[in-house]
């Protein structure tokens, strides 16, 4: 695949005109011009056939003037202007009554030509040199007049050919002028696009606020520029978030690194290392780095559709998380209870949702008080998970700040300030939401989209 991609990129660089909008529009307009010229030629060809029929109609009416019925057929002339004429008489019912001796067989009856009105939509080319036209007689019979119009056809062909040559003499300079005009119009139309492309190419990390101007762009190109500007907005926001993330991470890592350095210097001077303290600092360091990496990974996956087909059995996730945290609660003489419905399934990754529950429970353990209760239920097409304790909770004006990176309920606590930030990012990436419940300051609510289990046995967990 990389080789194919490289080949495609090379092809685009070596053949830039392949996908040139200017070339495509120019070719399209030239094709339209060629089709117009072809349509003119076909029209002239059709005009020749119509002229042939019209001339024969005039001649047929001239030679059949005074002919009223079958008894007058002997009065018909057998030639006109040096060319022989043939006749075929049809009854009103379409039966052959008579045809002249100079015809091998009766001519075909063509009554459609007798209809009144325009015949531009009924034109059909004449395939041979002999043509025939109908003449309606007073008694209702139809007389088909047949003639070889070689002289007239030659005259008409010379006339139309001369007209075609004259048209070519006019159309060639007009075509050249049209091409030049098209090129100028294309250059004028695409000039704002080139300016927008030059501006977009100049946007870099130091100019994240610059955007493609939409004022003079063609209406057809404007949606693309608007989409590019929205993409630049998202990139600028992500870049600013990365900068804040790196700055915050550097700031938060500075303190544990300093403490660790001081303990190591103290151990070197006293030659009696405090291994439990050093191990505690290393655990805190590893935990902080691990949470930073997880948060960075989750923020990098924000807005993607990677979890669209993953489902997680929430009932099992909650029970597993409670079982994992129960020893820690018991060590602090705290109670932990769980009340969860069976068969809860939502969209999301099992391990990531387990990380959510562990972080929420740890937050309740470190910052809450009393018994911690975990409830899971269905509600309005969602899975609702509530974790509440008996502590004072979070003030109304501080609730949103608790979900920010490195935000702690109180300074000096054991937490890293990343747990709830990771919780919100994972939950939102799974299509859900998390918040403290109004009126219940010590209750955290997680809402995830309810979905159906992949297998029937998952209905009971």
C-alpha positions in Angstrom: 0.0 0.0 0.0 2.7 2.6 0.8 4.3 1.9 -2.6 1.0 2.4 -4.3 0.5 5.6 -2.4 3.9 6.9 -3.3 3.3 6.0 -7.0 0.0 8.0 -6.9 1.7 11.0 -5.3 4.5 10.8 -7.9 1.9 10.6 -10.7 0.2 13.7 -9.4 3.4 15.6 -9.2 4.6 14.6 -12.7 1.3 15.1 -14.4 -0.3 18.1 -12.8 -2.4 18.9 -15.8 -4.3 15.6 -15.4 -6.6 17.1 -12.8 -6.4 20.7 -13.8 -9.7 22.4 -13.5 -8.7 24.9 -16.2 -7.9 22.1 -18.6 -11.2 20.3 -17.9 -13.3 23.4 -18.4 -11.4 24.2 -21.6 -11.9 20.7 -23.0 -15.6 20.8 -22.1 -16.2 24.1 -23.8 -14.3 23.0 -26.9 -16.4 19.9 -27.0 -19.5 22.1 -26.8 -18.1 24.2 -29.6 -17.4 21.1 -31.7 -20.9 19.7 -31.1 -22.4 23.1 -32.1 -20.5 22.9 -35.4 -21.5 19.3 -35.9 -25.1 20.3 -35.3 -24.8 23.0 -37.9 -23.5 20.5 -40.5 -26.4 18.1 -39.7 -28.8 20.9 -40.0 -27.4 21.9 -43.4 -27.7 18.2 -44.5 -31.3 18.1 -43.4 -31.9 21.4 -45.2 -30.8 19.9 -48.4 -33.3 17.0 -48.1 -36.1 19.4 -47.2 -35.3 21.6 -50.2 -35.3 18.5 -52.5 -38.8 17.5 -51.2 -40.1 21.0 -51.4 -38.9 21.4 -55.0 -40.5 18.1 -56.0 -43.8 19.1 -54.3 -43.9 22.3 -56.3 -43.2 20.3 -59.5 -45.7 17.6 -58.6 -48.5 20.1 -58.1 -47.6 21.8 -61.4 -47.8 18.6 -63.4 -50.9 17.2 -61.7 -52.9 20.4 -62.0 -56.3 19.5 -63.4 -56.0 15.8 -62.5 -59.1 14.7 -60.6 -59.4 10.9 -60.7 -58.1 7.7 -62.3 -59.5 8.6 -65.7 -57.1 11.5 -66.1 -53.9 9.5 -65.5 -53.1 9.5 -69.3 -52.7 13.3 -69.2 -49.7 13.1 -66.8 -46.3 14.0 -68.4 -43.6 11.3 -68.2 -40.7 13.8 -67.8 -40.0 17.2 -66.3 -36.9 19.4 -66.9 -35.3 16.5 -68.8 -35.8 13.9 -66.0 -38.4 11.1 -66.1 -41.4 11.2 -63.8 -43.1 8.1 -62.3 -46.6 7.9 -60.8 -48.4 5.5 -58.4 -52.1 5.9 -57.6 -53.5 4.8 -54.3 -57.2 4.7 -53.3 -58.5 6.5 -50.2 -58.2 3.1 -48.4 -54.5 2.8 -49.4 -54.8 0.2 -52.1 -52.7 0.4 -55.3 -54.9 1.4 -58.3 -52.4 2.1 -60.9 -48.7 2.9 -61.5 -46.9 4.2 -64.6 -45.1 1.8 -67.0 -41.6 3.4 -66.3 -41.7 2.1 -62.7 -40.6 -1.5 -61.9 -43.0 -1.5 -58.9 -45.4 0.9 -57.1 -43.8 3.6 -55.1 -44.4 3.6 -51.3 -47.4 5.5 -50.0 -46.3 8.4 -47.8 -49.4 10.1 -46.5 -47.6 11.7 -43.5 -46.2 14.4 -45.8 -49.7 15.6 -46.5 -50.2 16.7 -42.9 -50.3 20.4 -42.2 -48.1 22.3 -39.9 -44.4 22.3 -39.1 -42.4 19.2 -39.9 -39.1 20.0 -38.2 -39.4 17.2 -35.7 -40.4 14.6 -38.4 -37.3 15.1 -40.6 -35.7 11.9 -42.0 -32.8 11.9 -44.5 -33.3 10.7 -48.1 -31.3 7.6 -48.7 -31.2 7.5 -52.5 -31.3 9.7 -55.6 -35.0 9.0 -56.4 -37.5 10.8 -54.2 -41.3 10.8 -54.2 -44.0 13.1 -52.8 -47.8 12.6 -52.4 -50.5 14.7 -54.0 -54.1 14.4 -52.8 -56.7 14.3 -55.6 -60.2 15.7 -55.3 -61.8 12.2 -55.2 -59.7 11.3 -52.0 -57.1 9.2 -53.9 -53.4 9.8 -53.4 -51.0 10.1 -56.3 -47.3 9.5 -55.5 -45.0 11.4 -57.9 -41.5 9.9 -58.2 -38.5 11.6 -59.8 -34.7 11.4 -60.0 -33.6 15.0 -59.1 -29.9 14.7 -59.9 -29.7 18.2 -61.3 -31.5 19.9 -58.4 -29.5 17.8 -55.9 -26.2 18.9 -57.5 -27.2 22.5 -57.5 -28.3 22.4 -53.8 -25.2 20.5 -52.8 -23.0 23.2 -54.4 -24.9 25.9 -52.7 -24.8 24.4 -49.3 -21.1 23.5 -49.6 -20.4 27.1 -50.4 -22.4 28.2 -47.4 -20.5 25.7 -45.2 -17.2 27.1 -46.4 -18.2 30.6 -45.7 -19.4 29.5 -42.2 -16.0 27.9 -41.7 -14.2 31.1 -42.6 -16.3 32.9 -40.0 -16.2 30.2 -37.4 -12.5 29.6 -37.3 -11.5 33.1 -36.2 -14.6 33.1 -33.9 -13.4 29.8 -32.5 -9.9 31.1 -31.8 -11.4 34.2 -30.3 -13.7 32.1 -28.1 -10.7 30.0 -26.9 -8.8 33.1 -25.9 -11.9 34.5 -24.2 -12.4 31.2 -22.4 -8.8 31.2 -21.2 -9.1 34.8 -20.0 -12.4 34.0 -18.2 -10.8 30.9 -16.6 -7.8 33.0 -15.4 -10.2 35.7 -14.1 -12.4 33.1 -12.4 -9.6 31.1 -10.8 -7.6 34.1 -9.6 -9.3 34.3 -6.2 -8.8 30.5 -5.9 -5.0 30.9 -6.5 -4.9 33.7 -3.9 -6.8 31.6 -1.4 -4.4 28.7 -2.1 -1.3 30.9 -1.6 -2.7 32.2 1.7 -3.6 28.7 2.9 0.0 27.6 2.0 1.4 30.4 4.2 -0.6 29.3 7.3 1.8 27.7 9.9 2.1 27.2 13.6 2.9 30.8 14.1 -0.2 32.1 12.2 -3.0 29.8 13.4 -5.5 32.7 13.3 -5.3 33.3 9.5 -8.2 32.0 7.4 -9.0 31.8 3.7 -11.0 34.9 2.7 -14.4 34.1 1.2 -15.3 37.5 -0.3 -14.3 37.1 -3.9 -14.4 33.3 -4.2 -16.8 31.7 -6.7 -20.0 30.3 -5.2 -19.0 26.8 -6.3 -15.6 27.0 -4.5 -16.8 28.7 -1.4 -18.1 25.5 0.4 -14.6 24.0 0.0 -13.0 27.1 1.5 -15.5 27.2 4.3 -14.8 23.5 5.1 -11.0 24.3 5.0 -11.5 27.2 7.4 -13.5 24.9 9.8 -10.7 22.4 9.6 -8.2 25.1 10.4 -10.3 26.1 13.4 -10.3 22.5 14.7 -6.6 22.2 14.1 -5.9 25.5 15.8 -8.0 24.4 18.7 -6.2 21.1 18.9 -2.8 22.7 18.6 -3.7 25.1 21.4 -4.9 22.2 23.5 -1.7 20.3 22.9 0.3 23.4 24.0 -1.8 23.7 27.2 -1.5 20.0 27.7 2.3 20.0 27.4 2.6 23.1 29.6 0.3 21.6 32.3 2.1 18.3 32.1 5.5 19.9 32.5 4.2 22.0 35.4 2.7 19.0 37.2 5.7 16.8 36.6 8.1 19.4 38.0 6.9 18.9 41.6 7.2 15.1 41.9 10.5 15.2 40.0 11.8 17.8 42.5 10.6 15.7 45.4 12.2 12.6 44.0 15.5 14.4 43.4 15.5 15.8 47.0 14.9 12.3 48.4 17.7 10.8 46.3 20.1 13.6 47.5 19.0 12.9 51.0 19.6 9.2 50.6 23.0 9.9 49.1 24.1 12.1 52.0 22.7 9.9 54.8 23.6 6.7 53.0 20.3 5.3 54.4 17.7 5.5 51.6 14.1 5.7 52.7 13.0 3.0 50.2 9.2 3.1 51.1 9.2 6.9 50.4 11.1 6.5 47.2 8.9 3.7 46.1 5.8 5.8 46.9 7.2 8.7 44.8 7.9 6.4 41.9 4.4 4.9 42.1 2.9 8.4 42.0 5.2 9.3 39.1 4.3 6.2 37.1 0.6 6.8 37.8 0.8 10.4 36.7 2.7 9.6 33.5 0.3 6.7 32.7 -2.7 9.0 33.2 -1.1 11.7 31.0 -0.6 9.2 28.2 -4.2 7.9 28.5 -5.6 11.4 28.5 -3.5 12.3 25.4 -4.7 9.2 23.6 -8.4 9.9 24.4 -8.2 13.5 23.3 -6.5 12.4 20.1 -9.5 10.1 19.4 -12.1 12.8 20.1 -14.5 13.1 17.2 -13.5 9.9 15.6 -15.9 7.0 14.8 -13.6 4.2 16.0 -16.0 3.0 18.7 -19.1 3.0 16.5 -19.4 -0.8 16.4 -18.0 -1.6 19.9 -20.3 -2.5 22.7 -19.7 -3.0 26.4 -21.6 -5.0 29.0 -22.0 -2.2 31.6 -23.4 -4.4 34.3 -20.3 -6.6 34.3 -18.0 -3.5 34.0 -19.6 -2.0 37.1 -19.4 -5.2 39.2 -15.8 -5.9 38.2 -14.8 -2.3 39.0 -16.5 -2.4 42.4 -14.8 -5.8 43.2 -11.4 -4.3 42.3 -11.9 -1.2 44.5 -13.5 -3.0 47.5 -10.1 -3.9 49.2 -9.1 -0.2 49.1 -12.4 0.9 50.6 -12.1 -1.7 53.3 -8.6 -0.6 54.1 -10.0 2.9 54.9 -12.9 1.5 56.7 -15.3 2.8 54.0 -18.4 0.9 52.7 -19.1 0.4 49.0 -22.4 -0.9 47.7 -23.7 -1.6 44.2 -27.2 -1.8 42.8 -27.2 -2.4 39.0 -29.8 -3.8 36.6 -28.9 -6.9 34.6 -28.5 -6.8 30.8 -27.2 -3.2 30.5 -25.2 -2.8 27.2 -23.9 0.4 25.8 -21.6 1.6 23.1 -18.0 1.8 24.0 -14.8 -0.1 24.8 -15.0 -2.5 27.8 -11.5 -1.6 29.1 -12.0 2.1 28.8 -15.4 2.0 30.5 -13.7 0.0 33.3 -11.1 2.8 33.5 -14.0 5.3 33.9 -15.5 3.4 36.8 -12.2 2.9 38.6 -11.4 6.6 38.3 -14.9 7.6 39.5 -14.7 5.2 42.5 -11.1 6.4 43.3 -12.3 10.0 43.2 -15.1 9.1 45.7 -12.6 7.3 47.9 -10.0 10.1 48.0 -12.4 13.1 48.1 -15.7 11.8 49.4 -16.8 10.5 52.7 -19.0 7.7 54.2 -20.7 5.0 52.2 -20.3 5.1 48.4 -23.3 3.7 46.4 -23.1 2.8 42.8 -26.4 2.5 40.8 -26.9 1.4 37.2 -30.3 1.5 35.4 -32.0 2.1 32.0 -33.6 5.4 31.4 -35.1 6.9 28.2 -32.9 4.8 25.9 -29.7 5.4 27.9 -27.7 3.6 30.5 -27.5 5.8 33.6 -24.7 5.2 36.2 -24.7 7.2 39.4 -21.9 7.2 42.0 -22.8 9.0 45.2 -21.2 9.3 48.7 -22.0 11.1 51.9 -19.4 13.8 51.7 -19.9 17.6 51.2 -19.7 17.2 47.5 -18.6 19.9 45.0 -19.8 23.5 45.0 -22.0 24.6 42.1 -19.4 27.0 40.7 -16.6 24.4 41.0 -18.3 21.4 39.2 -17.2 22.1 35.7 -13.6 22.9 36.9 -13.4 19.4 38.4 -13.3 17.9 34.8 -10.4 20.1 33.8 -6.8 18.7 33.7 -4.9 18.8 37.0 -7.9 20.2 38.8 -8.1 18.9 42.4 -10.8 19.4 45.0 -8.1 20.3 47.5 -4.4 20.8 47.0 -2.1 18.3 48.5 -4.5 15.4 48.0 -3.2 12.0 46.8 -4.9 12.3 43.3 -3.2 13.6 40.2 -6.1 15.8 39.1 -6.5 13.8 35.8 -9.1 11.2 36.8 -12.2 13.1 36.0 -10.7 14.6 32.9 -10.0 11.1 31.6 -13.6 10.1 32.6 -15.2 12.9 30.6 -13.1 12.3 27.5 -13.8 8.6 27.4 -17.5 9.0 28.1 -17.8 11.7 25.4 -15.9 9.6 22.9 -18.4 6.9 23.5 -21.3 9.3 22.8 -22.3 9.9 26.4 -22.1 12.7 29.0 -21.0 13.0 32.6 -21.8 15.7 35.2 -22.6 16.3 38.8 -26.3 16.1 39.5 -28.0 19.4 40.5 -29.3 19.3 44.0 -27.1 16.3 44.8 -23.6 17.8 45.0 -22.0 14.5 46.0 -23.5 12.5 43.1 -21.8 12.0 39.8 -24.0 10.8 36.9 -22.7 9.1 33.7 -25.1 8.7 30.8 -24.3 6.4 27.9 -26.3 5.4 24.8 -28.1 2.1 25.4 -27.7 -0.5 22.7 -28.6 -4.1 22.0 -26.1 -6.9 22.8 -24.5 -8.7 19.9 -25.5 -12.2 21.2 -28.7 -13.4 22.8 -26.8 -14.7 25.9 -25.7 -11.2 26.7 -29.3 -10.2 27.8 -28.6 -11.7 31.2 -25.2 -10.6 32.7 
